[in-house]
């Protein structure tokens, strides 16, 4: 019964994308192994992952993998879920501690956690009342800068610049972020002024 899922992992090239079923299996399998796997030597982090993958018993590996498949099927209806269907970006409020809701809008993310060696890192986990996992850690801001006669820079930001859900800039960079699409940074004054919506000078009355 486990053979089809095992073949998905066996054929995996270790690349991650929104349509990768292997990444879904690998993530939930590793998460469950960390919770349920025997750790006789008190190992942590990558040492523990290496132990699970090289020294744990075959029976334990199959039992935990079977439990992973059963859990995915129970939560989503089937085990072969594309990564982007379960790994999501969501921003509902401006709270520092964000709430997450499977019934609210969210975006599929093809990135993965730095725990598995992925950069940029999108650290996601399940939250109270959710089956899907939602990003709440990782590289929320990424910039690339080229120094020369003129500085050139590109960046992307998770969500948006504003923490106010009523602002047009609360969520306007979310799609760019999940698509890993950089934007040009307005570094010089003329570039900033071209993009300005309003300007302020000392002494002006702010509305």
C-alpha positions in Angstrom: 0.0 0.0 0.0 2.9 2.4 0.6 4.7 1.6 -2.6 3.3 4.5 -4.7 4.3 7.1 -2.1 7.7 5.5 -1.6 8.3 5.7 -5.4 7.4 9.4 -5.3 10.2 10.0 -2.8 12.6 7.6 -4.5 12.3 9.5 -7.8 12.5 12.9 -6.2 15.4 15.3 -7.3 15.1 17.2 -4.0 13.8 20.3 -5.7 10.9 22.1 -4.2 7.9 23.7 -5.9 4.2 24.3 -5.4 3.4 21.1 -7.4 5.9 18.9 -5.6 4.1 15.9 -3.9 7.5 14.6 -2.8 8.1 17.8 -0.7 4.8 17.3 1.0 5.7 13.7 1.9 9.2 14.6 3.0 8.1 17.5 5.2 5.3 15.6 7.1 7.4 12.4 7.3 10.3 14.3 8.8 8.1 16.2 11.2 6.4 13.0 12.4 9.8 11.2 12.8 11.1 14.0 15.0 8.0 13.7 17.2 7.7 9.9 17.3 11.1 8.4 16.3 13.3 6.8 18.9 16.3 9.0 19.9 18.5 6.8 22.1 21.5 9.2 22.0 19.7 12.4 22.8 20.6 13.9 19.4 19.3 17.3 18.1 18.8 19.1 14.8 20.7 17.7 11.8 22.5 15.0 13.8 19.1 13.6 14.7 17.8 13.8 11.1 21.0 12.0 10.0 20.5 9.3 12.6 16.9 8.7 11.6 17.9 8.4 7.9 20.9 6.1 8.5 20.6 4.2 11.8 16.9 3.9 12.6 15.3 0.5 12.0 13.5 -0.3 8.8 10.4 -1.2 10.7 10.3 2.1 12.5 10.7 4.0 9.2 7.8 2.1 7.6 5.6 2.5 10.7 6.1 6.3 10.8 5.8 6.6 7.1 2.5 4.6 7.2 1.2 6.9 9.9 2.2 9.9 7.8 0.2 8.7 4.8 -2.8 7.9 7.0 -2.7 11.4 8.5 -2.4 13.2 5.2 -5.3 11.1 3.8 -7.4 11.9 6.9 -6.7 15.6 6.8 -6.9 16.2 3.0 -8.7 13.3 1.5 -5.6 11.8 -0.2 -1.9 11.6 0.5 -0.6 12.9 -2.9 -1.1 16.6 -2.1 1.0 19.1 -4.0 3.2 21.2 -1.7 1.5 24.4 -2.6 -1.9 23.0 -1.6 -0.8 22.6 2.0 2.1 25.1 2.4 0.5 28.5 2.5 1.1 32.3 3.0 -1.7 34.1 4.8 -2.0 37.6 6.3 -5.3 38.3 7.8 -4.6 40.9 10.5 -1.9 43.3 11.6 -1.4 41.4 14.8 2.2 40.4 15.7 0.9 37.0 16.6 -1.0 36.2 13.4 -4.2 34.1 13.4 -4.5 31.5 10.6 -7.6 30.0 9.1 -8.0 27.3 6.5 -11.3 28.9 5.3 -9.7 32.4 4.8 -7.8 33.3 1.6 -4.2 32.3 1.3 -1.6 31.8 -1.3 0.4 28.6 -2.3 4.1 28.8 -1.6 6.8 26.7 -3.3 9.5 27.5 -0.8 10.4 25.3 2.2 11.9 25.7 5.7 15.5 26.3 6.3 15.3 23.3 8.7 15.5 21.2 5.6 18.3 23.2 4.0 16.2 25.5 1.9 17.1 29.1 1.1 15.3 31.4 1.0 13.6 29.9 4.0 9.8 29.7 4.5 9.2 28.2 7.9 5.6 26.9 8.1 3.7 24.9 10.6 0.1 24.0 11.5 -1.7 26.3 13.9 -4.7 26.0 16.2 -7.6 24.7 14.1 -5.7 24.3 10.8 -4.9 21.3 8.7 -2.7 23.3 6.3 0.6 24.8 7.4 1.2 28.5 7.3 4.5 30.5 7.2 5.4 32.3 10.4 9.2 32.4 10.2 12.1 32.5 7.7 13.4 35.1 5.3 10.6 37.6 5.2 12.8 40.2 3.5 15.3 39.5 0.8 17.5 42.0 -1.0 20.2 41.8 -3.7 22.4 44.8 -4.1 24.9 45.6 -6.9 27.6 48.2 -6.1 29.1 50.2 -9.0 28.9 53.7 -10.4 25.3 53.6 -9.5 23.8 51.3 -6.8 21.2 48.9 -8.2 19.1 46.8 -5.8 16.1 44.5 -5.9 14.1 43.3 -3.0 11.0 41.4 -2.0 9.0 41.6 1.3 6.4 39.1 2.7 3.0 40.6 2.6 3.4 44.4 2.4 5.0 47.4 3.9 2.0 48.3 6.1 0.7 46.6 9.2 -2.8 48.1 8.7 -5.2 45.7 7.0 -7.1 48.7 5.5 -3.9 50.0 3.8 -3.4 49.2 0.1 0.2 48.2 1.1 -0.9 45.6 3.6 -0.9 42.7 1.1 0.3 44.2 -2.1 3.7 42.3 -2.1 2.3 38.9 -1.1 2.0 37.5 -4.7 5.4 38.8 -5.6 6.8 37.1 -2.5 5.3 33.7 -3.2 6.3 34.0 -6.8 9.9 35.0 -5.8 9.6 38.0 -8.1 11.9 40.8 -7.0 11.0 44.5 -7.4 13.4 47.4 -8.1 14.4 49.3 -5.0 14.0 53.1 -5.3 17.5 54.1 -4.0 18.1 57.5 -5.5 15.9 60.6 -4.8 14.6 60.8 -8.3 13.5 57.2 -8.2 11.7 57.8 -4.9 10.0 60.9 -6.2 8.7 59.1 -9.3 6.9 56.6 -7.1 5.7 59.1 -4.5 1.9 59.3 -3.8 2.3 62.4 -1.7 5.3 64.5 -0.4 5.9 66.3 2.9 8.0 69.3 3.7 8.8 70.4 7.3 6.1 72.8 8.4 3.4 71.3 6.2 0.2 70.3 7.8 -0.3 66.5 7.6 -3.8 65.4 6.8 
